């Protein structure tokens, strides 16, 4: 019974999180950076709008030419989106494993 209550609470908490939209009163990064439709469709920043883009692993701009997973947030530190909306708070990734799949990452999975 306690497990069911806990699961229900989790679901409610998840629903509350999904109702929150970090970008609600802000110009979202994909507009500020003029991301093309193809990128917008794939980037986790548009799919998980309850978080700021710099808190999400594997957003388009975090990926480099070498098929990185997108854990490196150093680009965010100098980004105008973070500078405008980040309130000088330290950057900490909060969402993992939802990042864009790069061609190299796909090849890596096949090779394993
Ligand atoms: S570089 Fe970082 S802060 Fe800037 S738009 Fe991309 S994820 Fe957001």
Boltz pocket constraint, residues with backbone or C-beta under 6 A from the ligand:
constraints:
  - pocket:
      binder: B
      contacts: [[A, 29], [A, 33], [A, 53], [A, 54], [A, 56], [A, 59], [A, 61], [A, 62], [A, 73], [A, 75], [A, 76], [A, 79], [A, 80], [A, 81], [A, 82]]
      max_distance: 6.0
